Amino acid sequence: MTTDSPTLIWVKSSFSGQGGSCVEWSPEHASATGIVPVRDSKNPAGPTLMVSPSAFAGLVTLARSAEV
């Protein structure tokens, strides 16, 4: 899936806007389908990574443990 889908409501990472590498995800889509769409918040028209909820949880854990 790519581009800005009008059916997805995107939520930005709490770090977006602070100059770091940030992502957006669509919790509504994840809840409805069991697939978590993730994209670069600085490139919303770019590609979207579609992952399982457990893979997304792993990404969040990795991001939280990374040094900033």
Secondary structure, 3 states (H helix, E strand, C coil): CECCCCCCCCEECCCCCCCCCCEEECHHHHHHHCCEEEEECCCCCCEEEEECHHHHHHHHHHHHHCCC
